[in-house]
Amino acid sequence: MTSPVARTPAVEAPGEHSPLTTGAVARSLGVSPATVRSWERRYGIGPAEREDGRHRRWMPQDVATIQEMCRLAALGVPPAEAARTALKLRVKGSADAVTSAPVAHSVVGRTPGGRDALPLGDVRQECRGLARAAVRLDAPAVAQRLTDALEEHGLVTAWEEIIMPTLHAVGRKWATAGERYVEVEHLLSWQVSCALQRLPQTTAEGAGPAPVLLACTPQEQHSLPLEALAAGLAQRALPVRMFGPALPAGALADAVRRIGPALVVLWSQSRATALPELARQVAGIGWGMKGARQHPELLLAGPGWAGAPLAPGWGRLTGLRAALCTIETHLSA
């Protein structure tokens, strides 16, 4: 179930009688148009009139109604009750009633805005909606916003323009607010991981190339970028074996020997977890019959490897879009 956004956002001010499309209203609220339409079906929140009986056109009073619903929901009012109150106020046409509408439930957790707002900067509206849901620890809303973003924009754009900016903002807030935002980061990270695993996969036809092995270095716990890469490869029907965070060195070596991967991608988030000696060991692992031994190509990924020297035959991945193209080119060569 999709909950309304955390606070009443500013909508680009229309003229006195200038209507807005559902898409424009959705962008101002930080959600997808599909979410706004679902609120209309579920709660009856929508434009009072439609052009030609089909197209939704939001007049200023319609926009004010859905904003009021979001405002009440952010204060803890159940969405259905918030919608009923907002619709009653639209019928009464009383601005005073809007500002004095009773709140039947106490605030749970932090409400975004002011000192609790995430330092997002100039980002997409969908990013702001995701951030508001994450800060108030609204897991269902976070899950729905992630699903909407991935369905509407695709994995790469959603990752680079919505998910990553929000994750970075949470990290920056945590760094400046002590331990106060650890719970936000954990909830958001878990929901992102779940959303990535829900993405549909494409099954490769025929034998195809050898798999790509993805793993974090032994001390590295941050695996979300690697999970996004695994999801992108699976969508392209490219064989992948994902081993996730903190894979012990011995287990990594055993996996390489048993799988015989075409490529090994080693992820490191920080220099403290980047181990050049481990990279050299992995690149030197061989398998197959004596005289016809094969070795994997090694690709280093993540900011932890920045500045690390590359041995002959190694490569470095930067960014999801470029990483997918690089790996696809390697496998098709």
Secondary structure, 3 states (H helix, E strand, C coil): CCCCCCCCCCCCCCCCCCCECHHHHHHHHCCCHHHHHHHHHHHCCCCCCEECCCEECECHHHHHHHHHHHHHHHCCCCHHHHHHHHHHHHHHCCHHHHHCCCCCCCCCCCCCCHHHCCCCCCCCHHHHHHHHHHHCCCHHHHHHHHHHHHHHHCHHHHHHHHHHHHHHHHHHHHHHCCCCCHHHHHHHHHHHHHHHHHCCCCCCCCCCCCCEEEEECCCCCCCHHHHHHHHHHHHCCCCEEECCCCCCHHHHHHHHHHHCCCEEEEECCCCCCCCHHHHHHHHCCCECCCCCCECCEEEEECHHHCCCCCCCCEEEECCHHHHHHHHHHHHHC
